[in-house]
């Protein structure tokens, strides 16, 4: 691996850990905290009881309920089921579009996922969660420079201590250090 790539990977890794001590002492939130349901959150997301509580995807379900179920199914690795909910939303806001992109990408169709991230960012350019997932998609496509561009956007919008920045920075560093991990 060329020395400039090693230095870049080291600097990105260092950036993740350069947060002020006060920020490090607090638990860092996930880049994409999920929606809550006072009724269904008492069940584990992987259980049949949770799925029964969330309900089967139906056209008449409110978008908020479709997002709730779709988000947690996607985060649980049940991507096709997640799409069943997310794609039924009548109003596709930046969150729903982002998770349609996320589930589609995780199903292996990165090219099909890209327009969903783009549409989410068209609706809300400041939605850093979409930028972080878009950065991951660029890495999947072997485009670390484009991922780094999204990282710069995230830094400009929410700083180096936000969870989206830290997560994408570490993923870029892992990507760039990847060949070294196999030695």
MORA-V255498 format. One record per run of one state. SS is the DSSP state (~ for helix, > for strand, _ for the rest). FROM is the first residue (numbers start at 1). TO is the last residue. If there is no record, write none. Layout:
ss = [SS,SS]
from = [FROM,FROM]
to = [TO,TO]
//
This chain:
ss = [_,~,_,~,_,~,_,~,_,~,_,~,_,~,_,~,_,~,_,~,_]
from = [1,3,17,21,26,48,55,63,76,79,87,94,107,110,124,128,141,144,159,163,182]
to = [2,16,20,25,47,54,62,75,78,86,93,106,109,123,127,140,143,158,162,181,183]
//
